[in-house]
Amino acid sequence: MDVTVRPNKLIPPPLRQVPAGPAGGEFFRAAPERRPPTAAPGKRLFRRGVPPADATRMDDMSPSQIAFWVRWTARLSVALYSLALAGFAWSAYRGRETRAPVRILQSFILSHTIHFAFVAWLTVATAGQNIAQRGGPLLTAAVGIVFYVASFAWLFGAGQRRRSALAGATVLWLMFVGTYAGRIPKRAMFALPVAATTIALCAYLFGPRRQSFSSPKPVS
């Protein structure tokens, strides 16, 4: 009865018979050891969706990884925008001015600035293809300018509910809705930011307001 022994790491590689050449005779040499494939210079071998261990470094981030942060910073901005609107609406309902909505609005501006930074980084990584698909550099620059004008108009006029603040908040809402509403037919999840920003803006513009306790009372 033949007995087959499985090789392990301690057993040397098997020998194979190789002809010596015209002179005749044969000799034995070890079979070549199989080695894992190596990547070409400048490339990495890893499974799709599984980054290498050092992929967290800035130089190793691929365009898909940068696009991931572009999307998440945009979603964070939508959440902060809605929270700021809700905070101002709640303060108006209670008749008290609080600093929390202002802080959230400042965080919103900072968050979207980080978002713009990732967009610029992605533009460099893709040689401008990401903004070429969305109207080109002029439209992208115009969107950025309008964003900051509307944001600071809202920030500096929110406490007194100036018309500039109401207009700024509305312009920002139009920018978000214009970005996400067209994607709803493809992915229904984009209806969530549209609904959240719309409800928050309506509460901010048309919600009930009480007279501030700090305002002077009329003299009879």
C-alpha positions, 0 to 999 in steps of 0.5 A: 500500500502506498502512503503519501506524505504531505509536505510541510515547511520543514521538508525541502522542495521535491527534486525533479529529474533534468537531462544533463545534455548531449553527454548523457546521464541525468542529475537531479535538482530542486524544483523552483520555489513558487513566490508570490507575485510582486507589484510593478514599481509604483503600484500596489497589490491588494484586493479591491476595497481593502487598502494597504496598511499604510494607505492612511498616509496623505501620499497614498490616498487614491481618487476614490478615497478622496471622493469618499471624504468629499461625500461625507464632508458634504453630508456633514454640512447638510446635517449642520445646516439643518441643525442651525436652522432648527436651532434658530427656529427653536430660539425664536419660538422660546423668545430667547437668543442662544449662542448654540445656533450661531456655533452650529452655523460657524461649524457648518461654514468650517465643515463646508470649507473642508469639503471645498478643500477635498474637492480641490484635492480631488481636482488635482488627483483627477486632473480636473475631471471631477469639476469638468463633469459638473460645469467646469472651473468657472461654475465651481468657483461661482458656487464657492463665492455664492456659498460664502456670501450667503453664509456670512450674510446669514451669520451676521444677520441671524440674531436680528433676523435681517432680510439678508440672513433670511435670503442667505439661508434660502440661497444655501437651501437652493444650493443643497436642493439643486445638488441632491434633488436631481439624484433622487430618481437614481437613489431614493436616499437623496430625498432625505437631505432634501426633506431635512433642509426643507423642513428646517428652512420652513421652521426657520422662516415661518415658525412661531416666534415669541417676543424676546424677553430682553426687548423693552416693554411699551410705556403706558 
